[in-house]
Structures are given as structure tokens and as C-alpha cells.
């Protein structure tokens, strides 16, 4: 039985209006708050870009620094629904995917960052990804809409919730095992489980 999915829009993602993106009419202190809000938005963008980079390079140590300890993960794809609670559970699961027999490419685009307060924000991201599992001669590509919640703790932004749903996905068995001329995870990835 197929799962009923909601239309993807801000309301179904739980994304409301954030603080207004307009300069205050106050003095220097209000201007500093406006500038800080813009700097926070940039910090959130860098946080998400670091997430994609760390995944593709299997940098689990740095990836761990990007998540809140109680992160909620909910990813829906073509034939999977991945739900995890907590940073340790997520890192344990993702670490096995980026093995010496895989190649990943994740490009996050078009951030829609909503600042809710000085310590809370939401974001929507458009992702294009490619993923090869070499020893299984398997390739997947597609796009995703991510929607996240972020919190700022001790001066650092962290991913508190991350969700996505596939917009499209193609998976195919390959006739031959790919033979890349350069393969970073071939050296730095984890040992494959199968």
C-alpha cells in the first residue's frame, strides 16, 4: 500500500513567517541587531553547505559538530522512509552509507532562511544528488526538498530537525562496475558492510 503524501508547501512543512527582512528605523543598537540577523542567516547557509561537504567526504567527525544532540531526521525517498532520533543514531546510520564502495555528490541550492528569533530559524533547500554504489553496480540520482529547523547554542547554529522528500528519483543497475579515475571515499570512506 502506498503512503499518502502531502503537498509540499510551507504550511505542510511547518514553516511560518519569520522576522521581517527590513531595516529597523531605530538607532545603532537596532542596526546591530539587523546586521547580526543577516550574519546569522549566512552562518546557517554555511552550516548546511558544510553538511553536504561532510557527507560527500565521509567526514563524520566534523559532521557531528553540525547537529543538535537531539536532532530529528525524517527522509522520504522512492522506496524508503528513514526516521531517526538523536545525533548518535543518525551518524551511525549515515556513516555506513558512505563507504569505500560509494561515491556521493550533494548540491544544495536556493536557501529560504526564516529567522524566528535570535536563536531559532527555519530553512528550505533544494538538493540535487548523485550516488553510486560501485560494488553493487548501482546508481541513484534525483532531487529533494529539505526543510530544517536550526537552534543557536553557545554562539553556534546547529541543525535541530532535518526532513526531506524526494521530488524525483531514478535508480538503475549498471551493466559494469564503475571505475573512477579519482575516488576520495575509496581511500577515506568506511569499510563496506556488504
C-alpha positions as CSV (number, residue, x, y, z in Angstrom):
1,X,0.0,0.0,0.0
2,X,1.5,3.4,-1.0
3,X,1.9,6.1,1.6
4,X,-0.3,9.2,1.2
5,X,1.9,12.3,0.9
6,X,1.0,15.9,1.5
7,X,1.5,18.7,-1.0
8,X,4.9,20.2,-0.3
9,X,4.4,23.9,0.7
10,X,5.4,26.0,3.6
11,X,2.3,25.1,5.6
12,X,2.7,21.4,5.2
13,X,6.4,21.7,6.1
14,X,5.5,23.7,9.3
15,X,7.3,26.8,8.0
16,X,5.7,30.0,9.1
17,X,6.7,33.6,8.6
18,X,9.9,34.7,10.1
19,X,11.1,38.1,11.3
20,X,10.7,40.8,8.7
21,X,13.6,41.4,6.3
22,X,13.7,45.2,6.6
23,X,16.0,47.5,8.4
24,X,14.7,48.9,11.6
25,X,14.2,52.7,12.0
26,X,15.9,52.8,15.3
27,X,19.4,53.7,16.3
28,X,22.8,51.9,16.2
29,X,21.7,49.1,18.6
30,X,18.8,48.2,16.3
31,X,21.1,48.4,13.3
32,X,23.5,46.0,15.0
33,X,20.6,43.5,15.6
34,X,19.7,43.8,11.9
35,X,23.3,43.1,10.9
36,X,23.5,40.2,13.4
37,X,20.3,38.7,11.8
38,X,22.0,38.8,8.4
39,X,25.2,37.3,9.8
40,X,23.1,34.5,11.4
41,X,21.4,33.8,8.0
42,X,24.9,33.5,6.5
43,X,26.0,31.2,9.3
44,X,23.0,28.9,8.7
45,X,23.9,28.8,4.9
46,X,27.5,27.8,5.8
47,X,26.2,25.2,8.2
48,X,24.1,23.5,5.6
49,X,26.8,23.7,3.0
50,X,29.2,22.1,5.5
51,X,26.7,19.3,6.0
52,X,26.7,18.4,2.2
53,X,30.5,18.6,2.1
54,X,30.9,16.4,5.2
55,X,28.5,13.8,3.8
56,X,30.3,13.5,0.5
57,X,33.7,13.3,2.1
58,X,32.5,10.9,4.9
59,X,33.8,13.4,7.5
60,X,31.8,12.1,10.4
61,X,33.9,13.9,13.0
62,X,33.0,17.4,11.6
63,X,29.5,16.3,10.6
64,X,28.9,15.5,14.3
65,X,29.6,19.2,15.2
66,X,26.7,20.4,12.9
67,X,23.9,18.6,14.7
68,X,22.0,19.2,18.0
69,X,22.3,16.1,20.2
70,X,18.5,15.5,19.9
71,X,18.3,16.0,16.2
72,X,15.2,14.6,14.5
73,X,15.7,13.1,11.0
74,X,12.8,12.2,8.6
75,X,13.8,11.5,5.0
76,X,11.3,10.1,2.4
77,X,12.5,8.7,-0.9
78,X,11.4,6.5,-3.7
79,X,11.3,3.2,-1.7
80,X,12.4,4.3,1.8
81,X,11.3,6.4,4.8
82,X,14.2,7.0,7.1
83,X,13.3,8.2,10.6
84,X,16.0,8.7,13.2
85,X,16.2,10.4,16.6
86,X,19.4,11.8,18.0
87,X,22.8,12.6,16.6
88,X,24.4,9.3,17.5
89,X,21.7,7.3,15.7
90,X,21.9,9.5,12.7
91,X,25.7,9.4,12.5
92,X,25.7,5.6,12.9
93,X,23.4,5.2,10.0
94,X,24.9,7.7,7.6
95,X,28.4,6.5,8.3
96,X,27.8,3.1,6.8
97,X,26.3,4.6,3.6
98,X,29.5,6.5,2.6
99,X,31.9,3.6,2.3
100,X,34.9,2.9,0.2
101,X,32.5,1.4,-2.4
102,X,30.4,4.6,-2.8
103,X,30.6,8.0,-4.4
104,X,28.2,10.8,-3.4
105,X,27.5,14.2,-4.8
106,X,25.1,16.5,-3.0
107,X,24.5,20.1,-4.2
108,X,22.2,22.2,-2.0
109,X,20.7,25.4,-3.6
110,X,18.2,28.1,-3.2
111,X,18.1,28.6,0.6
112,X,15.0,30.1,2.0
113,X,16.0,31.1,5.6
114,X,13.4,32.4,8.0
115,X,14.8,33.9,11.3
116,X,12.2,33.2,14.0
117,X,14.2,34.8,16.9
118,X,17.9,35.4,17.9
119,X,18.2,31.6,18.5
120,X,15.7,29.9,16.2
121,X,15.4,29.7,12.4
122,X,14.0,27.5,9.6
123,X,15.3,26.8,6.2
124,X,14.1,25.2,2.9
125,X,16.8,23.9,0.5
126,X,16.6,22.4,-3.0
127,X,19.0,19.5,-3.4
128,X,20.3,17.6,-6.5
129,X,22.2,14.4,-5.7
130,X,24.0,11.6,-7.3
131,X,25.1,8.4,-5.6
132,X,27.0,5.3,-6.8
133,X,27.5,2.0,-5.0
134,X,30.3,0.6,-7.0
135,X,30.5,-3.0,-5.9
136,X,26.7,-3.3,-6.4
137,X,26.8,-1.6,-9.8
138,X,24.0,0.7,-8.7
139,X,23.4,4.4,-9.4
140,X,20.8,6.8,-8.0
141,X,20.1,10.4,-8.9
142,X,17.3,12.9,-8.2
143,X,16.2,16.0,-6.4
144,X,14.9,16.6,-2.9
145,X,13.3,19.4,-0.9
146,X,14.8,19.7,2.6
147,X,13.2,21.6,5.4
148,X,15.1,22.2,8.6
149,X,14.9,23.8,12.0
150,X,18.0,25.4,13.5
151,X,18.9,26.5,17.0
152,X,21.8,28.7,18.2
153,X,23.5,27.3,21.3
154,X,26.7,28.8,22.8
155,X,27.0,31.1,19.8
156,X,26.8,28.3,17.2
157,X,24.0,27.3,14.9
158,X,23.0,23.6,14.9
159,X,20.6,21.5,12.8
160,X,17.8,20.6,15.3
161,X,15.4,19.0,12.7
162,X,16.1,17.9,9.2
163,X,13.5,16.5,6.8
164,X,13.2,15.9,3.1
165,X,11.0,14.4,0.5
166,X,12.1,13.4,-3.0
167,X,10.8,15.3,-5.9
168,X,12.1,12.7,-8.3
169,X,14.5,9.8,-8.1
170,X,16.0,7.5,-10.7
171,X,17.7,4.3,-9.6
172,X,19.3,1.9,-12.0
173,X,21.5,-1.2,-12.1
174,X,24.6,-0.6,-14.2
175,X,26.0,-3.1,-16.7
176,X,29.5,-2.8,-15.3
177,X,31.1,-1.7,-12.1
178,X,32.2,2.0,-12.5
179,X,36.0,2.5,-12.4
180,X,36.6,6.2,-11.4
181,X,40.0,7.6,-12.1
182,X,39.8,9.5,-8.8
183,X,37.9,8.2,-5.8
184,X,38.2,10.1,-2.5
185,X,35.9,7.7,-0.5
186,X,37.9,4.8,-1.9
187,X,40.6,6.0,0.5
188,X,38.7,7.8,3.2
189,X,35.4,6.0,3.4
190,X,34.3,3.4,5.9
191,X,34.7,-0.3,5.1
192,X,31.5,-1.5,3.3
193,X,29.1,-3.7,5.3
194,X,28.2,-5.8,2.3
